[in-house]
């Protein structure tokens, strides 16, 4: 099915690139020109490290150019859980990095002058049942204790900000915001190249082979030799390294958008709810209402695949004209079992990072300098990165479609039960 992506049609011009041709060398090779790969390449290039990015299609062709463009701060876990999983020092370092990731992103956009419709009006998480509202209180309280600019909202204030009825309340985090996601990816590519990085596309890597003290990356038209390699493919690892694709669940998120001037969210805030089967919405720079939610485990095949965001739009804003969406598209999201970033050492000098988990706009971009430190030879235990581990395949990964579908039904049932509980 042909998609019509809002971001593809409204982004800044594409970066003019050429495939890798012939033989080339670099200190560091990065596979994937999304937020992770490009921000790491930028940080390396600004330090004078010879870095080359190989991208199968174009910068932002994957999740970085298809996501909802919501800038949401922090990891999904707070200090106690992070300390339990990673120890006191690293747990607190990861939490600190997450707490500051939106600051880092917007500061980078400002410093580089990236034209990506960046706004910082805040992120709302809203609750439609008492269980969800208590979860909002806990998260708001935890961030407030850390010192973040957060506060609880009552039902009247939620409705005043969003224009949507039926919510018991929620909370707002002023650190959040939005971007035009594909424009951000293209801006990062331009900035990395201006700093000295080489970016080649389309240049799909077909093989990675040992080559003396380094590695040889082969494409259809050339070969790149590098001392160190970072696989930054997130939701689209393919078959490039055995077992890597079995470390994540790649799920689809489907989105639709209206014509300009929908007249909702005049303050520019972005919104998501607390449901286990997540729903989210925002407005773009032209006032279009953009609505998204969990799709299927495959690419969209027809109009029926977009009924979830369309039904959601009708429920949220029944006064809007009942018209077919002006835009409709989907993108893959890489999800790890515990929703935490993963950093794998595949071989000596070869690393892979999996760190999207639905909050990748800020985290993946802000992690670039730390990943650059790693690729430049820094000890990983001193960085604000997850522990470096061997590959950790998800059990029964070949049957993921079966248990993912069952899990989706279970989570929908849990959401329905929560909504049925008395206040």
Secondary structure as GFF3:
##gff-version 3
##sequence-region A 1 423
A	DSSP	alpha_helix	6	10	.	.	.	ID=ss1
A	DSSP	beta_strand	22	31	.	.	.	ID=ss2
A	DSSP	alpha_helix	35	46	.	.	.	ID=ss3
A	DSSP	beta_strand	51	54	.	.	.	ID=ss4
A	DSSP	three_ten_helix	63	65	.	.	.	ID=ss5
A	DSSP	beta_strand	70	71	.	.	.	ID=ss6
A	DSSP	alpha_helix	79	86	.	.	.	ID=ss7
A	DSSP	alpha_helix	88	99	.	.	.	ID=ss8
A	DSSP	alpha_helix	101	112	.	.	.	ID=ss9
A	DSSP	beta_strand	123	127	.	.	.	ID=ss10
A	DSSP	alpha_helix	130	146	.	.	.	ID=ss11
A	DSSP	beta_strand	150	154	.	.	.	ID=ss12
A	DSSP	alpha_helix	155	162	.	.	.	ID=ss13
A	DSSP	beta_strand	169	173	.	.	.	ID=ss14
A	DSSP	beta_strand	177	178	.	.	.	ID=ss15
A	DSSP	alpha_helix	181	195	.	.	.	ID=ss16
A	DSSP	beta_strand	198	200	.	.	.	ID=ss17
A	DSSP	beta_strand	207	211	.	.	.	ID=ss18
A	DSSP	beta_strand	214	218	.	.	.	ID=ss19
A	DSSP	beta_strand	222	231	.	.	.	ID=ss20
A	DSSP	three_ten_helix	244	247	.	.	.	ID=ss21
A	DSSP	beta_strand	249	257	.	.	.	ID=ss22
A	DSSP	beta_strand	270	273	.	.	.	ID=ss23
A	DSSP	beta_strand	279	283	.	.	.	ID=ss24
A	DSSP	beta_strand	289	294	.	.	.	ID=ss25
A	DSSP	three_ten_helix	303	306	.	.	.	ID=ss26
A	DSSP	alpha_helix	307	316	.	.	.	ID=ss27
A	DSSP	beta_strand	327	335	.	.	.	ID=ss28
A	DSSP	beta_strand	342	347	.	.	.	ID=ss29
A	DSSP	beta_strand	350	354	.	.	.	ID=ss30
A	DSSP	alpha_helix	360	366	.	.	.	ID=ss31
A	DSSP	alpha_helix	368	375	.	.	.	ID=ss32
A	DSSP	three_ten_helix	380	382	.	.	.	ID=ss33
A	DSSP	beta_strand	388	389	.	.	.	ID=ss34
A	DSSP	three_ten_helix	397	399	.	.	.	ID=ss35
A	DSSP	alpha_helix	400	420	.	.	.	ID=ss36
###
